[in-house]
Amino acid sequence: MREDFLHYVWQHQYFDKTDLRTTSGEEIQVLRPGQRNADAGPDFLNARLRLGDVEWNGAVEIHLRASDWQRHNHQTDKKYDQVILHVVHTADADVQRTNGSLIPALALAPRLAPDLLARYEALVAAPPAAALPCAPLLPQVPQLVRTMMTERALLERVEQKAEVIAALHQHLGDDWEATAYHALMAAFGFQKNSEPLARLAKAVPLPVLRRHRHDARQLEALLFGQAGFLVENDETAGDDYLADRRQEHEFLRHKYGLGAAALAAHEWNYLRLRPANFPAVRLGQLVGLLHRRPALFDALLTAQSVAALTEFFAGAPAPAYWQTHFRPGRPGKVPGLGKSSVELLIINVVVPLRVAYARYTGQPELVESTITLLSQLPAEHNQYTDLYQELGFEHRTAADSQGLLALHKNYCAPRRCLHCAIGGRLVGGGPAHMRASR
């Protein structure tokens, strides 16, 4: 048994309350179990209990064994002085606050219904290799519960991404245009090269970029030069385009005190990448976008449809040289920004950027319209989404895909079954299941 099972039992009051008493015999009436605490301190806050004839407001701490209180050193931590009830599976010790006063305890072991415990153990006993611990039991869960949980996971995923954008916005001095610039630069790395492109955004500050974004030649020199792609070597010797941009980069580098190239060739990742995803190709697409789209944030914020956003991204082709070169000095036909890449940029940049802005400015309607964008995109397919689809989960749009990915990452993979509405439905039951045999 894990402690989160007791958290679940207490939160939903899934235990026999007949003649409910502390281990010392004092009568207990639970008026309010409290709210789960996600921060440091007791497990449940703002609980309201009647112990004997006295009503108490405070916190509830939960452990498998009462002696875990000492093991966790709560007896010396003043945050736990607010605890009014110690809820445990096994009461093997008395516990005290920092001032030495005893804390009443409730032992749940004799009050747990055997079938409730059996359902929990069946769920958590799934082998580690099982992607979904609840897969064999899913037919017992109504489709509505699955859909609601997927939607909840989607919203949590969007909010998590928006929080990253919000932190970036704060770091950049509350400049939304700079936030859009840095977020787009990292996103164009499509995971493999996100970190180097994020560093490149820092190496070419937006105020410098703004002065030269109207001049394609200077823009290319700045970004490709700072990326380390203009270095002369055996492959690039005699390439007039690279020599010209290298010369311009040297001038701009000295003018703005940018120092040496921000990145070296070995810092870019090529392993298991198709040529269309090579970093120079993606940077070329970014240069085309930055040159033709001077107001990034405004355009991303006001686009009303996926079609408008697709035109924003795909309608700004890379410079001519980078349409015919996969790497510096290495020719080859290069495709433009593909449909799937545009969809990923909408999912990973546009949606969280707009949600972060909506939270910042207090526009809940913008959050709703932004989430709707995901419903206009086709479903993503990978090993995880396909697995959920095979198990009967709805999977028609990117909103479904993102919800399923969040469900897997935040609940199924870490085995947080009791935090999930599906797992809760399988473990929990009606009042008839809550009474222990005595």
N, C-alpha and C positions, 0 to 999 in steps of 0.2 A: 504494500500500500504506500502511496505517496501522499505528501502533505496536501497537494492540490485537491485530492479527493475530499479531505475534510473541509477545505475552503468551500468546495462545491456544496457539500452537505450543509454547512452552516449558512451559506448565502441563500440557499433555497429552502432551508429548514426541513431537510429530508431526514428526519429522525423522529423517534417516538417521544412525544412530549408528555406522555402520561406521568403524572406525579413527578414533574421535572424538578430536580434538586441538585445543589452543589454536592461535592464530595463530603462536605461537613454536615449535610442535611438541610441546608437552607433552601427554601422554595424559590424557584426561578420562573419568571414570566418574561418571555421575549417580546417586547413591544416593537422593537425595530432592530434587525440584525446588524445594521450599519452598511457602509459602502466600502468596497474593496479599495485598499490603498496601494497604489502603484509605486509609491516612493518609499524611502527608508522609514522605518517605524513599524508600529503594530499593523496587523493584517487587515483589520476592519476599523473604520473610524465612524464616529457619530452614531454609535449604537445606543439604544435605550432599553434598559432592563429594569425589572422590579425584582430585587433580592430581598426576600422576606417582606417587610412592610415599607421598604425604602426604594424609591425610584432613582436610578442612576443613569447618567449620560456619560459616555466615554468610549474607550476603544476595546476591541476584542483581539486577543492574540491566540493563534492556533498552532499546535504542535502535535506530532504523533505521540510523543511521550512528554509528560510534564517536565521531566529532567532536562529536556532540550532547552528549557529556559536558561538554566545555568550554563549549558554547553555553548549557547549563543551569547552568554554574558549580558543578558538583558537586566540582570539584577544590579548592574552598574551603569545602565544607560537610562538617563532621565526621560528619554522619549517614551519609555515603556511605563512610566509612572501613571500614565493616563488609562492604563488597562484596568477594566472593571470586571472582566471575566476571562479566565484562561480555559479555552476549549481544547481538549486533548482526546486522543483515542484511549490512551492508557495513563491513568493517574498514578505515577510511581514516585512522586515527590511533591512536597509543598513548595511554593515559590513566593518570592517577596519583591517588593518595590525597592528603590534605592534607600528609602527611609526605614526599611525593615518590616513594613506592614504586609500582612499576608494577602494574597490575591485569591479570591474564590475560584474554584475550578469546576468544570463540567466534564465528566467522562462520557464519551459517546460510544465506546465499545459495546456496552449492553443495549444500546438504543438504535443500532443500525440494523435495518431489515436485511436478512440474509440474501434475498434476491437482488437488492440494490447493490450490495457488495459483489455479488456474483456477476452482475452485468458489467460493473466497472472492471473487474479482474479479467473478464472475457475480452474487453476492449483493449486494455493495456498489455495483455499477454500476446498480442500479435507479434510475430517475429520482426526483428529490426529491419529486415529487407523489405517488409511489406510497405508499399508506398502509402496505402490508406488502411490504417488499422481497422476501420469500420466497414471495409468493403463487403465482407460476407453478411453484414447486418443491415446494409443500406436499404434493402426492400422494405424494412420496417419503418423507414422514415418517409413521410409524405413529401411529394415534390415541392410543395409550398415551403417547407422548412429548408430544403436544399437551396431553393432559389433565394430565399431571404438571407441565408447565411452567405451565399456567394455574393449577393449585393452588399452585404455588410463588409465582407472581406475586400471587395472592390473599393468601397469608400475609404476604408482604412489604408489601403495601398496608395490611393491618390493623395490622401492627407499626409502620409509619410513622405512621399515625393515632394509635396508642396512645402513641407517643413524644411527639407534640404534647400529648396529654392529660397525660402524665407531667410534661412541662415546666411546664404550667399548674398542675398539682398542687403542684409544688415552689415555684413562684412565689407560690402562695396559702397558703404555710405548712403544707403537707401536710394541708389540710382538704378531705376528699372531698366534703362537701356543697357547699362553695363551688365546687369544681371542676365538679360537676354543674350548678350554677346558671350559671356562666360559659359552660360548653360548650353548654348548652341555649339560652341567650340568643343566642349567635352562630349556632347552627344554625337557629334560627327565622327568620333572615334569608334562608335558602335562597339563598346566594351573593350575590345583588344587594344585600341589606341586612345581611349578616353583620357587616361592619366597624362600622356605626353601632350595631347591637344589642350588639356586644361592648363598645363604649365606654359604652353605657347601663348595662351590668352593673357597670362600674367606678363609674359616677356614682350608682348606688343600691347601696351596699355591702350584702352579705348580712346583717350584724348589724342594720342599720336595717330591712331588708325583713322579717326574722324578727319584729320587734316589731309589725308591722302586717299581716302576711299573713293573719291571721284576720279582718281588717276590710276587706271588699271596697272600700268607698269610699276608705279611706286608701291602700290598695294601688294602686288606679287613679290616685289623685292623685299618688302618688310616681312611678310609672313613666311615665304619660302626661305629667305635668308636666316631669319631667327630660328626656323625649324631645322636648319643645318642641311638643307637640300641643294644649296648652291655651291657647295665645296667642289673644287676642281680635283678630278682624279682621272684614272684611265678611261672610265666610261663617259665622263662628261667633257673631256678635252676636245676642243674644236667645236663645241656646241655654242653657237652665237647667242642664242636666246639666254642660256644660263650665264654666259660671260657678261652679257649686258645687265641682267638682273643682279648678278654678283657685284658689279661695279656700283650700281645704284644702291644696293644694300649697304655697301661700305660707306657711302656718303651719308645715308640716312642713319646708320648706326652711330657714326661719329656725331652727327648733328644732334641726336637726342640722347646721346650717352647710353645707348642700349647695351654696350659691352659686346662680348663675343656672342656667337650664336647660342641661343638658349638650349638647344638640344644637339646631340651628336647622332650620327647615322645609326649607331648601335642601340640607341634608346627607342627606336621605333620597332614595332612588332610586325612580323610578316608570317610567323609560323601558322600554318593551317588557314591562311587567308587566300581567297581568290584574288587575282590581280585587280578586279574591279573594286576591291576593298582595301587596296594598298594605301598607306597613309598619304602619299603624295596625291593620289587620285582624290581622296576625300578632302584634302586641303585645297585642291584646285576647285572643287565644288563649293567649298566655303568661300573662297576668294570671289567666285562669280556671284555668290549670294550677297556678300558684304559690299561688293561694288555696285550692284544693281538695286539693292534694298537698303537705302540709307537709314530708314527708321524701323529697326527690327521689332522693338517691343510694341509699338503702336500697331504695326501690321499683324503681329501674332495675337494681339489682344482683340482686335476688331474684326478679324475674319469670321464670317458667319457660317461657313460650311467647310466640309472636308475638301470640296472642289476648289474653294478659294485658297485654302492652305496648300493644296497640291500645286496650284499655279504659283504661289509664293515661292515654294522650294524648287520645283522642277523647271520653272520658267526663267531661271537665272543660271545659264550654263557656265561651265568652267572656261577659263581662258583657252584660246586655241591650242597652245602648246600642250596643255594638260588634257586635251581631248584626244591627243595622239601619243601620249607617253604615260606608261604605267609608273616609271621611276625616272629620275633625272638621267638624261642621256640614253634611255632605253625606250625605243619607239614601239608602238602597238596601238590598235584601235581600242579606245576606252568608252564604255557605255556611260550614258548620263545617269543622274540620280534616279534610281529605280522606284517603282511604286511601293514595294515593301519597305524600302529605306525611308520614304516620305511618311509612311504610316507609323514607323517606329519613332520618327522625330515628333510627330503629333502626339503620340502616346507618352513619350519620355521627356519632352520639352514643353510643347504647347499646353497640354492639359495641366501639368503641375505648376507651370508659370502663371497661368490664368487663375488657377485655384488659389495660389499664394497671394496674388494681387487682390482677388476677391475677399480673402480673409483680412488682408491689410486694410482695405478700404470699406469693409463691411457691406459687401454686395452678395448676399446669398443667392440671388437669382442668377448671378454670373457663374456660380458654382454649378448650379443645375444645368444651365445651358452648355457649360463646358463638359460635364459628364455625358451629355447627349452626343457630343462629338464622337465619343468612343462607340456609341451605338450605331454610328454611321460608318464605322470601319469594319472590314471583314474580320472574322475570327482568326487568331493566331494558332498555329499548329506546332506543337512540340511533344516530347514524350510525356509531359505532365498533363497538358490540356487534353491530349488524346486519351489518356488513361481515364480522366474524369468523364469524358464524353462516352467512353465505352461503358461506364458505370451508370449512365442515364442522366448525367448532369446536362443542363441546357448549355449549348455552346454554338451560338450563331454569330456573335459579333465580338469585337475587341473588348467590349465591356465585360462580356462573359469570360473571355480569355484572361483578362487582367484579374477578375475576381477569382478564377480558379487557380491562377498562379499564386495569388495572395493566400488563398486557402491552403495550398500546399506548403508554401514557405513559412507562414506564420502559425499554422495549426497542425497540419498533418505530419510534416517532416519532424518538428520538434515534439510531437506527441502531446500537444496541448488540447487533448480531446475534450476535457471538461470546460474549456473556455469557448468551445465551439457549440453552436446550437444543435448541430447534428449529433455530436457526442453526448451533449446534455439530454437530448431526446432519447437516445438509446439507453443511457444509464438511469435517467430519472423515470418516474412513473406517477400515477395518481396517488391520492391519499392512502389507498389500500396497500400500496407497496411501502409505505413509510413506517408502518408499525412493526416493531421487532417482536419476535416471539419471547414470551417471558414464562 
